[in-house]
Amino acid sequence: MGEWSDPMERLIAEALAEAGFLFTAPRDTNLDFRLTASGVEIEVKRFHSPRIADQMARAPNVIAIQGEGAVRWFAALLRVQAPRLRANGGGGEAVHAEADRASSRDEPQ
């Protein structure tokens, strides 16, 4: 896992890794994380900043986690789910497949 100088980004990186999600730090969008299986990107902000709108426009699917409480909650959520994800054989990859199945059930037939 790469080095994360921002402590909030580091919390999310560690939680993603613990939960088995494969991710990168995308250079094309300059957002904080890209989940490899789904292409969903994550931007972590300790505080609101005026540039957040520009950042959100860089990718079609972005999760914005803003505020220290939200960052800690999201990291805890990932950690709580980590054993279940690993037990289902694939961490984040399994979540992506499960989300695909759920979204296809929502599509009109």
Phi and psi in degrees as GROMACS dihedral restraints (atoms count N, CA, C in turn):
[ dihedral_restraints ]
;  ai    aj    ak    al  type     phi  dphi    fc
    3     4     5     6     1   -68.5    20    10
    4     5     6     7     1   174.9    20    10
    6     7     8     9     1   -89.0    20    10
    7     8     9    10     1   132.7    20    10
    9    10    11    12     1  -118.7    20    10
   10    11    12    13     1   110.2    20    10
   12    13    14    15     1   -75.5    20    10
   13    14    15    16     1   -32.0    20    10
   15    16    17    18     1   -78.4    20    10
   16    17    18    19     1   126.6    20    10
   18    19    20    21     1   -63.7    20    10
   19    20    21    22     1   -31.1    20    10
   21    22    23    24     1   -71.2    20    10
   22    23    24    25     1   -42.1    20    10
   24    25    26    27     1   -63.1    20    10
   25    26    27    28     1   -39.1    20    10
   27    28    29    30     1   -62.1    20    10
   28    29    30    31     1   -40.8    20    10
   30    31    32    33     1   -58.7    20    10
   31    32    33    34     1   -44.6    20    10
   33    34    35    36     1   -68.9    20    10
   34    35    36    37     1   -42.7    20    10
   36    37    38    39     1   -59.1    20    10
   37    38    39    40     1   -45.1    20    10
   39    40    41    42     1   -65.0    20    10
   40    41    42    43     1   -41.4    20    10
   42    43    44    45     1   -67.8    20    10
   43    44    45    46     1   -41.2    20    10
   45    46    47    48     1   -60.5    20    10
   46    47    48    49     1   -45.1    20    10
   48    49    50    51     1   -63.6    20    10
   49    50    51    52     1   -43.8    20    10
   51    52    53    54     1   -61.9    20    10
   52    53    54    55     1   -35.9    20    10
   54    55    56    57     1   -81.7    20    10
   55    56    57    58     1    -4.5    20    10
   57    58    59    60     1    88.9    20    10
   58    59    60    61     1    13.6    20    10
   60    61    62    63     1   -80.3    20    10
   61    62    63    64     1   132.6    20    10
   63    64    65    66     1   -87.1    20    10
   64    65    66    67     1   134.4    20    10
   66    67    68    69     1  -151.3    20    10
   67    68    69    70     1   161.4    20    10
   69    70    71    72     1  -131.6    20    10
   70    71    72    73     1   170.8    20    10
   72    73    74    75     1  -104.0    20    10
   73    74    75    76     1   100.2    20    10
   75    76    77    78     1   -67.8    20    10
   76    77    78    79     1   129.1    20    10
   78    79    80    81     1   -85.3    20    10
   79    80    81    82     1   -25.8    20    10
   81    82    83    84     1   -71.7    20    10
   82    83    84    85     1   -32.9    20    10
   84    85    86    87     1  -104.3    20    10
   85    86    87    88     1   -17.8    20    10
   87    88    89    90     1    63.3    20    10
   88    89    90    91     1    21.1    20    10
   90    91    92    93     1   -82.8    20    10
   91    92    93    94     1   174.3    20    10
   93    94    95    96     1   -76.1    20    10
   94    95    96    97     1   -41.1    20    10
   96    97    98    99     1  -142.2    20    10
   97    98    99   100     1   148.8    20    10
   99   100   101   102     1  -127.9    20    10
  100   101   102   103     1   123.0    20    10
  102   103   104   105     1   -75.5    20    10
  103   104   105   106     1   122.5    20    10
  105   106   107   108     1   -61.2    20    10
  106   107   108   109     1   -44.9    20    10
  108   109   110   111     1   -69.0    20    10
  109   110   111   112     1   -37.1    20    10
  111   112   113   114     1  -106.5    20    10
  112   113   114   115     1   -21.3    20    10
  114   115   116   117     1    79.7    20    10
  115   116   117   118     1    -0.5    20    10
  117   118   119   120     1   -67.0    20    10
  118   119   120   121     1   137.9    20    10
  120   121   122   123     1  -109.9    20    10
  121   122   123   124     1   154.8    20    10
  123   124   125   126     1  -127.0    20    10
  124   125   126   127     1   132.3    20    10
  126   127   128   129     1  -117.5    20    10
  127   128   129   130     1   128.3    20    10
  129   130   131   132     1  -109.8    20    10
  130   131   132   133     1   128.3    20    10
  132   133   134   135     1  -130.9    20    10
  133   134   135   136     1   126.7    20    10
  135   136   137   138     1   -70.7    20    10
  136   137   138   139     1   -38.2    20    10
  138   139   140   141     1  -135.4    20    10
  139   140   141   142     1   161.9    20    10
  141   142   143   144     1   -63.9    20    10
  142   143   144   145     1   143.6    20    10
  144   145   146   147     1  -137.0    20    10
  145   146   147   148     1   150.2    20    10
  147   148   149   150     1   -61.8    20    10
  148   149   150   151     1   -23.5    20    10
  150   151   152   153     1   -83.4    20    10
  151   152   153   154     1     0.3    20    10
  153   154   155   156     1   -60.5    20    10
  154   155   156   157     1   -37.2    20    10
  156   157   158   159     1   -62.4    20    10
  157   158   159   160     1   -43.3    20    10
  159   160   161   162     1   -62.8    20    10
  160   161   162   163     1   -40.6    20    10
  162   163   164   165     1   -65.6    20    10
  163   164   165   166     1   -39.9    20    10
  165   166   167   168     1   -65.7    20    10
  166   167   168   169     1   -27.8    20    10
  168   169   170   171     1   -77.7    20    10
  169   170   171   172     1    -7.3    20    10
  171   172   173   174     1   -78.6    20    10
  172   173   174   175     1   -17.1    20    10
  174   175   176   177     1  -144.5    20    10
  175   176   177   178     1   150.0    20    10
  177   178   179   180     1   -74.6    20    10
  178   179   180   181     1   -25.0    20    10
  180   181   182   183     1  -130.8    20    10
  181   182   183   184     1   101.3    20    10
  183   184   185   186     1  -129.1    20    10
  184   185   186   187     1   133.3    20    10
  186   187   188   189     1  -100.3    20    10
  187   188   189   190     1   121.8    20    10
  189   190   191   192     1  -102.3    20    10
  190   191   192   193     1   126.1    20    10
  192   193   194   195     1  -116.0    20    10
  193   194   195   196     1   108.4    20    10
  195   196   197   198     1  -120.2    20    10
  196   197   198   199     1   127.1    20    10
  198   199   200   201     1   102.8    20    10
  199   200   201   202     1   141.6    20    10
  201   202   203   204     1   -59.6    20    10
  202   203   204   205     1   -40.2    20    10
  204   205   206   207     1   -62.4    20    10
  205   206   207   208     1   -42.1    20    10
  207   208   209   210     1   -66.1    20    10
  208   209   210   211     1   -39.9    20    10
  210   211   212   213     1   -63.3    20    10
  211   212   213   214     1   -47.1    20    10
  213   214   215   216     1   -64.9    20    10
  214   215   216   217     1   -39.0    20    10
  216   217   218   219     1   -64.4    20    10
  217   218   219   220     1   -46.2    20    10
  219   220   221   222     1   -63.7    20    10
  220   221   222   223     1   -42.4    20    10
  222   223   224   225     1   -62.5    20    10
  223   224   225   226     1   -42.0    20    10
  225   226   227   228     1   -64.3    20    10
  226   227   228   229     1   -39.8    20    10
  228   229   230   231     1   -58.7    20    10
  229   230   231   232     1   -47.1    20    10
  231   232   233   234     1   -60.1    20    10
  232   233   234   235     1   -43.3    20    10
  234   235   236   237     1   -66.5    20    10
  235   236   237   238     1   -39.1    20    10
  237   238   239   240     1   -63.9    20    10
  238   239   240   241     1   -37.4    20    10
  240   241   242   243     1   -81.0    20    10
  241   242   243   244     1   -16.1    20    10
  243   244   245   246     1   -53.1    20    10
  244   245   246   247     1   -47.9    20    10
  246   247   248   249     1   -61.8    20    10
  247   248   249   250     1   -39.3    20    10
  249   250   251   252     1   -65.0    20    10
  250   251   252   253     1   -41.5    20    10
  252   253   254   255     1   -63.6    20    10
  253   254   255   256     1   -45.1    20    10
  255   256   257   258     1   -65.8    20    10
  256   257   258   259     1   -38.3    20    10
  258   259   260   261     1   -64.2    20    10
  259   260   261   262     1   -28.7    20    10
  261   262   263   264     1   -86.8    20    10
  262   263   264   265     1     6.5    20    10
  264   265   266   267     1    81.4    20    10
  265   266   267   268     1    50.0    20    10
  267   268   269   270     1   160.1    20    10
  268   269   270   271     1     8.2    20    10
  270   271   272   273     1    54.9    20    10
  271   272   273   274     1  -130.1    20    10
  273   274   275   276     1   -61.0    20    10
  274   275   276   277     1   -31.4    20    10
  276   277   278   279     1   -62.4    20    10
  277   278   279   280     1   -39.0    20    10
  279   280   281   282     1   -66.8    20    10
  280   281   282   283     1   -38.0    20    10
  282   283   284   285     1   -63.5    20    10
  283   284   285   286     1   -41.5    20    10
  285   286   287   288     1   -60.9    20    10
  286   287   288   289     1   -45.1    20    10
  288   289   290   291     1   -63.8    20    10
  289   290   291   292     1   -41.3    20    10
  291   292   293   294     1   -64.1    20    10
  292   293   294   295     1   -40.9    20    10
  294   295   296   297     1   -64.9    20    10
  295   296   297   298     1   -39.1    20    10
  297   298   299   300     1   -61.7    20    10
  298   299   300   301     1   -43.7    20    10
  300   301   302   303     1   -62.9    20    10
  301   302   303   304     1   -43.0    20    10
  303   304   305   306     1   -64.2    20    10
  304   305   306   307     1   -42.6    20    10
  306   307   308   309     1   -69.7    20    10
  307   308   309   310     1   -32.3    20    10
  309   310   311   312     1   -70.0    20    10
  310   311   312   313     1   -28.1    20    10
  312   313   314   315     1   -70.0    20    10
  313   314   315   316     1   -26.0    20    10
  315   316   317   318     1   -81.7    20    10
  316   317   318   319     1   -14.1    20    10
  318   319   320   321     1   -75.1    20    10
  319   320   321   322     1   140.5    20    10
  321   322   323   324     1   -64.2    20    10
  322   323   324   325     1   142.8    20    10
